[in-house]
Amino acid sequence: MSINITELDYQHTSIGELILRRRRFPATSQTNVFEVLLNGEFLMSRLFTARKMP
């Protein structure tokens, strides 16, 4: 399956590099997944809705 990644925005902040990007999965009817990365690590993704509880 081919994945198309587009960087929508990039900002250098006081806590690091913040990136907003969109991934498209052509094999699944052009499903869009929006992600936020902080210093190259996933901060948030529309693909995953579960979270860890302390």
C-alpha positions as CSV (number, residue, x, y, z in Angstrom):
1,M,0.0,0.0,0.0
2,S,1.3,3.4,-1.0
3,I,1.2,6.2,1.5
4,N,1.3,9.9,0.6
5,I,2.6,12.3,3.3
6,T,2.2,16.1,3.0
7,E,3.7,18.5,5.5
8,L,1.0,21.1,6.1
9,D,2.8,23.4,8.6
10,Y,6.1,23.7,10.5
11,Q,6.9,26.0,13.4
12,H,10.0,26.2,15.5
13,T,8.8,26.8,19.1
14,S,10.4,27.2,22.5
15,I,9.7,23.5,23.2
16,G,11.0,22.3,19.8
17,E,9.9,21.7,16.2
18,L,6.2,21.3,15.8
19,I,4.9,19.7,12.5
20,L,1.4,19.2,11.2
21,R,1.1,16.7,8.5
22,R,-1.4,14.7,6.5
23,R,-1.1,11.1,5.4
24,R,-3.3,9.7,2.7
25,F,-3.9,6.0,2.1
26,P,-5.0,5.6,-1.6
27,A,-5.9,1.9,-1.1
28,T,-8.6,2.9,1.5
29,S,-10.6,5.5,-0.4
30,Q,-8.2,8.4,0.2
31,T,-8.4,8.2,4.0
32,N,-6.8,11.3,5.5
33,V,-5.0,11.0,8.8
34,F,-3.8,14.2,10.4
35,E,-0.8,14.1,12.8
36,V,1.1,16.5,15.0
37,L,4.7,15.8,15.7
38,L,6.9,17.4,18.3
39,N,10.7,17.0,17.8
40,G,10.0,14.1,15.5
41,E,7.9,12.2,18.0
42,F,4.1,11.6,17.6
43,L,2.2,14.0,19.8
44,M,-1.2,13.3,18.4
45,S,-2.7,11.4,15.5
46,R,-6.3,11.1,14.2
47,L,-5.6,7.4,13.4
48,F,-5.3,6.5,17.1
49,T,-8.0,7.4,19.5
50,A,-6.9,5.5,22.6
51,R,-4.7,6.9,25.3
52,K,-2.6,5.7,28.2
53,M,-3.9,6.3,31.6
54,P,-1.4,6.8,34.5
